[in-house]
């Protein structure tokens, strides 16, 4: 794993989440924007080894908390992204999304599940409910799924530089030996 290039991708994603560049493509009265970091979470959870996916999920969740996109305390996105990233990594041992619809479904489910867990962890910590939280979470995940599945091929090309191919010494297993 080339961690410097990955850290650069996560920093770019966090800057896009925190900045106003994504407001150009925001839609609706709630300013629904795609979540770049949840797209990165879904992609790297599928394409990395198990221990790397957990580390990457932690850093992406921390970047989401720090970016300040969602109002709330520090920590809920970190926990939820670690949980969902490791779960997606384990589930994708059996099914690797290859088609546009499969990638969009994975990004949507990852975004909704991680968003709901982070929302409820934030509610448990602060006690503050948002009126339209579920609508915003679902619409953001849907928008991210459409945009993310378009950029999936671009991320696959970048992934060649981030994750070097293992040496061909025998049969590899998924998980720590992948």
FENCORQUI-V527326 format. One record per residue. N is the residue number from 1. PHI is phi in whole degrees, -180 to 180 (* if undefined). BURIAL is 1 if it has 24 or more other ideal C-beta (glycine too) atoms within 12 Angstrom, else 0. D_CENTER is the distance of its C-alpha to the mean C-alpha in Angstrom with 1 decimal. Layout:
((N;PHI;BURIAL;D_CENTER) (N;PHI;BURIAL;D_CENTER))
This chain:
((1;*;1;17.7) (2;-97;0;18.3) (3;-72;0;16.7) (4;-67;0;18.1) (5;-66;0;16.5) (6;-65;1;13.1) (7;-62;0;13.8) (8;-64;0;15.0) (9;-62;1;11.9) (10;-67;1;9.9) (11;-65;1;13.1) (12;-63;1;13.3) (13;-62;1;9.9) (14;-67;1;11.2) (15;-65;0;14.5) (16;-66;1;13.5) (17;-66;1;11.9) (18;-81;1;15.1) (19;-82;0;17.5) (20;-107;0;19.3) (21;-66;0;18.7) (22;-73;1;16.3) (23;-67;0;19.2) (24;-64;0;21.1) (25;-106;0;19.1) (26;-70;0;18.6) (27;-127;0;20.5) (28;82;0;22.5) (29;-75;0;24.2) (30;-94;0;21.1) (31;56;0;19.6) (32;-73;1;16.6) (33;-124;1;14.2) (34;-70;1;11.0) (35;-95;1;7.9) (36;-65;1;7.2) (37;-72;1;4.6) (38;-73;1;2.5) (39;-66;1;4.4) (40;-64;1;4.3) (41;-60;1;2.4) (42;-64;1;4.6) (43;-66;1;7.0) (44;-75;1;7.8) (45;-67;1;8.0) (46;-82;1;10.5) (47;-101;1;12.3) (48;-121;1;13.0) (49;-68;1;15.6) (50;-63;1;15.2) (51;-67;0;16.0) (52;-70;1;13.9) (53;-64;1;10.8) (54;-68;1;11.7) (55;-65;1;12.5) (56;-64;1;9.4) (57;-62;1;7.3) (58;-62;1;10.2) (59;-68;1;10.3) (60;-69;1;6.8) (61;-65;1;7.9) (62;-65;1;11.3) (63;-64;1;10.5) (64;-66;1;9.2) (65;-65;1;12.4) (66;-73;1;14.5) (67;-63;1;13.7) (68;75;0;15.6) (69;-61;1;14.0) (70;-96;1;14.6) (71;-72;0;18.1) (72;155;1;18.4) (73;-78;0;18.8) (74;-84;0;17.0) (75;127;1;15.3) (76;-61;1;14.0) (77;-70;1;10.3) (78;-61;1;10.9) (79;-67;1;12.6) (80;-67;1;10.4) (81;-69;1;7.2) (82;-63;1;9.9) (83;-61;1;11.4) (84;-70;1;8.8) (85;-62;1;7.6) (86;-71;1;11.3) (87;-66;1;12.3) (88;-63;1;10.3) (89;-62;1;11.8) (90;-70;0;15.1) (91;-70;1;15.2) (92;-81;1;14.5) (93;-64;0;17.6) (94;-96;0;19.6) (95;-133;0;18.0) (96;-101;0;16.1) (97;-69;1;15.0) (98;-111;0;17.4) (99;-96;0;18.2) (100;-55;0;16.9) (101;-66;0;17.0) (102;-66;0;15.4) (103;-66;1;12.3) (104;-64;1;12.3) (105;-65;1;13.0) (106;-65;1;10.2) (107;-65;1;7.6) (108;-62;1;10.0) (109;-65;1;10.5) (110;-64;1;7.1) (111;-66;1;6.9) (112;-67;1;10.5) (113;-65;1;10.8) (114;-65;1;8.5) (115;-66;1;10.2) (116;-68;1;13.6) (117;-63;1;13.5) (118;-65;1;12.7) (119;-62;1;15.4) (120;-71;1;17.9) (121;-66;1;17.5) (122;-67;1;18.2) (123;-66;0;21.1) (124;-64;0;22.5) (125;-80;0;22.5) (126;-107;0;23.9) (127;82;0;25.5) (128;-101;0;24.5) (129;-100;0;23.5) (130;-106;0;22.3) (131;-66;0;24.2) (132;-111;0;21.8) (133;-62;1;18.6) (134;-67;0;17.9) (135;-64;0;18.8) (136;-66;1;16.6) (137;-62;1;13.5) (138;-68;0;14.5) (139;-68;1;15.4) (140;-65;1;12.3) (141;-66;1;10.3) (142;-66;1;13.2) (143;-64;1;13.3) (144;-64;1;9.7) (145;-65;1;10.7) (146;-68;1;13.9) (147;-68;1;12.8) (148;-66;1;9.9) (149;-72;1;12.4) (150;-72;0;14.9) (151;-88;1;13.1) (152;-60;1;12.2) (153;-67;0;15.7) (154;-63;0;15.4) (155;-66;1;12.5) (156;-65;0;14.7) (157;-70;0;17.5) (158;-68;0;15.8) (159;-62;1;14.7) (160;-62;0;18.5) (161;-87;0;19.0) (162;-79;1;16.2) (163;-110;1;17.1) (164;-70;0;20.8) (165;-71;0;22.5) (166;-72;0;24.2) (167;-65;0;28.0) (168;-86;0;29.6) (169;-107;0;31.8) (170;165;0;31.4) (171;-79;0;29.2) (172;-107;0;25.8) (173;-109;0;24.0) (174;-73;1;20.4) (175;100;0;19.2) (176;-69;0;20.8) (177;-101;0;23.0) (178;-67;1;20.7))
